[in-house]
Amino acid sequence: MNLGLRVEVHTYVGTRDGLTPLVDLLKANDAGATFLFTLGPDRSGRQLRNYLLGRLIRREADALLRAYSLRALLHGWLLPTPHIARRCAEAMRAVRAAGFEVGIQAYDRTRWLEEALTADGAWTRREMENAQSAFREVFGEEANVHGAAGWRMNRNAFRLTQLLGFGYATDTRGVEPFVPVWQAELIACPQLPTSLPTLDEVMLLGNGSAEAAADVILERSADTAGGGHVYTLRVEMEGMRHLRVFERMLQTWKGRGDRLLCLADYFDDLPHKNLRRHEVGVAAIAGSGRAAVQQAEFLL
């Protein structure tokens, strides 16, 4: 079975400290992966503040702090707001130099999470073009893949994945690769949806350990009904606090004979590129909130 690894890089601390250990682990296990970067200001402290002020039940706040280092969550609230791409460009380029695919998650991830679902076209275009510009400054080329923070999208964001020239995107949750249709509008940019729950989602819902959450994900990944899976991991979790847990996951997948691929290779290895069209809507994902999700096949 093919397993695409989709790596989100959220914070300044994660970009600075988490990339090298994760890259080394992936290379040691002969695993490909696609790294999706936050490229602008790190205002993750605002996200933590909103969690706490939003009066989530106690275990949810505790799960957030267990998942990420506290320092990685304080920028933009109690610590200064660093510009990630300007301060960590060399670390980002080192990922590409190590042979991994790189792409865009967001310019300002916190702002995208807060506003993207309902944002207008001008706001959406500005955020996505800012991310493109920052990516170009770091890597000297255009990004081929877009993977929205929190899988939060709107009509204009889907249109822009096509208009801004991305070869494919990974902005959604679902079960198999598809061509998205938003309210009867065909978007000519294929989607490779995340098909497995994330480590923090499982931890949050079960209030359990990372080890127990990994077992749930490994069991779910054995289901090959969709022909393969895309798994989203976070540098701030699997690359830092839970690196050894992720090492066991990699070794289990390899022991089963699964192929661990970057998303470009996952896409290239699909048995055919005549993907089915599926409607896209917004729905609640347990442990992650509202997100763009693959829905019924569009047959018109």
N, C-alpha and C positions, 0 to 999 in steps of 0.2 A: 504494500500500500504506500502511496505517496502522502507525505505529511509536509505541508508548507509551514514554515516558521515565520511568523509576523512579529517583529520585535518593536515595541514602542519605547521611545526614550523621552521621558516626560520632563525631567528637571535638570537644573545646572549641576547639582551634586551627582545625580545619576550619570550624566554625560561625562563629567570629569572623572568620576571614580569607578563607575560600573562597567564601562565599555570594555576595558582591557581584560578583566577576569572573564567576562562572558564570551568575548571573541576567542580567548585562549581555550575555554571549555568547548566551544563549538568546533574549533579546529581540531582539538584532540579527539573529538568524536566524529570527525569527517562529516559534519553537518553543515548544510547551507542555511542561510537565513536572510531575511530582508529587514533592514533597520530603518524605522520611520522616525524622523527627528522632529522635535519641537525646536524651532529656529529663532524665535524672538525672545521676549522677556519671560523670565521665570517668575510667575506670580502664583506659584502653587500654595503659598501661605493663604491666599484669598480662598482657595478651594477648601483648605482645612478649616478656616474660619467659618465658611458657609456651612460645612458639615456640622460644626459645633453649634452655631447659632440656629441652624435649622431644627435643632432638637431631635436628631435621630436617636433611636433607642441606644442605650449605653453600649451594648455589645457592638454596634456598628462603628461607633467612634473608636472603641478599643481595637476592632479589627483593622481599621485604617492605620492606626499607630503600630500595630503588629506587622502590617504588611510593608510599610515604608519606614525608613529612618526618619526620626522627627526632624532632623536638620534639613532633609530633602523637602520637607513640607512647609517650611517656615519662610521661604523667600517671598517677598512681596507683601508680607504682613509684619513679622518681627525682625526680619533680616532684609538687607538691601535687595533690589530687584536686578539681578545680572542679566545681560543679554547673552543668551546661550551660544548662538553661532559665533559671535565675536570673541567670546572668551574660550570656546572649546573647539575652534575650527580644526586644529591639528588632531585632536582626538577623533573628530568625525571623519576626517580624511584618512586616518589610520584604519578605520573600519573598512572603507572601500579598498585601501591598499592591501588589506588582508584577504581580499577576494569576495567580500560580501556585497550584496545589492543594497543600495541606499535610496531613500525616498522621503517624502514629506508627510508628516502628521499634522502639523499646524504651525502658524507663526506664533500666536499667543494661545496656548492650549487652554488656559483657564477661561479666557474670553470666549473661545470657540465652544467650550462645554456649556457656558452660561447662555449664549445667544444664538448659536447656529441654527437650532431647530426652527426658530421663528424669524430669523434675520431677513432683510430685504436683499435685493440684488446688488445694490451698491456696496453695502457692508460686506457681503459674502465675497464679491470680487476683490475688494481691497485686501481682505485677510488672505485670500488665496494667492493673490499677486505679490503681497509682501513676503509670503512664505517662499514663493518661486524665486523672488529676487535674492532673498537670503541664502537659499540653496545654491543658486548660481554663484554667489560670492564665495561660498565655501568650496564648492566642487568644480567650478568652471564649466558646468554643463547643466542642461535641463534635467529635471527629475522625470523619470518614466512612470513612477507609481505614486499614487496618493492614497493615504489611509487615514481617514478622518478621526480626530480625537473623539473618543467615546462613541464612535460609529454614529455621530450626530450630523445629519445632512438636511438640506432643504432642496427645493426644486432648482434654485439657481446654482447651488453647489454641484448637483448632478450635471447640470448643463455645462458647467465650467470644467469638469473633468474631461469632457469632450472638447470644448472650445480651446482650452489651454494646452491640449496636445498630449495628455497622459496616455500611455499605451494601454494601461489597465488600471483598475483601482481596487481597493480593499476597504471600502467604507461601510460595509453592512455586516449584519449577522444573518446567517442562513445555513443552507445544507449543501449547496453545490454551486459551481461557477455558473453565471447567468448574465444575460443582457438586461439591464434594468429598464423598467417602464414606470414612469412617475405620472400618475393620473392621465394615462393613455398617451403620454409623450415618451417616445423611444429615445433612450440615451445611448449613443454609439460609443460607449466606453465600457468594456466588460468588467464585471465585478467578481472578485474572488472573496466570498464572505468568510468571516470567522465562523467555524462550525462547531467548535468545542468551547465549553465554559472556561473562563480564566481562573487562575489559581486564587486570586483575591475574591472572586465571586463565590467560589465554592467554600472558601474559608468563612466568608461573611454569612452565607446562608446556613452553614452547618455549625458555625462558631467553633470550628475544630482547628487542628494543627495543619501546617503546610504539608506534612507527610500524608495525612489522611486525605487532604484535598487532592494531592497528586495521584493517589490511588483511584479516586473517583474519575479524574481526567483520563488516566491510563485505561480504565475500564471502558469509558465512553469512546475513546479513540479506536478501540478494537472493532467497533461497528463500521463496516465498510459499505453500507448501503448507498452512500453518496459517491462512492468510488475513491474517496480520499478525504483528507481533513486539512483545515487551516487552524493552527493554534496560535493565539496571541499571548505573548509573554511580555513582561515589563522589565527593563534593565534595573529599575529600582527594587524589584522583587527577585526574580530569578537570576539576575546578574549580581546581586549584592546579598541581601539578607537570606535568601533561600537558594543560593547557588548550589549547594550540595543536594538539595531536593531536586533541582532541575537536572543535575548530573545523573541522578538515578532515573529520572524520566527519559533522558536521552539514551541511556544504556538499555532501558527496557524496550524502547522503540527499536533500537538497533538489534537487540536480541530477538525481536519478533520478525526481523527482516524488513522493517519499514524503511523507506527512503526519505531522508530528512533534507528538504530542499528549500532554497530561496523561492520567493513567489514567482519570479520570472521563469525559473526552471519548472516549477509546478504548472504554470500556465502553458509553457511550451510542450510539456509532456501530456497534456490532455489528449485523449484519443481522437478528438475532433474539435475544431474551433467553431462549428456551427451551433453555438450555444442557444439553449432555449431562452425565450423571453419571459421574465417574471415581473409582476408588479412589485413595487416597493412601497412600504408604508412605514409608519412610526408606531412602535409598540414598546411596552415595558419589558426590559430584560432583567430578570431577577438578579439583584446584586449590583446592577450597573445603571439602572434608570432607563429613561426613554431613549430609543435608538432606531436607526433605519434598519428595517428587517426585510428579508426576502419573503414574498407572499406567493399567492397562487400564480400558476403559469398564465401568461397573457396569450390568448388563442386567436385574437382577431388579426 
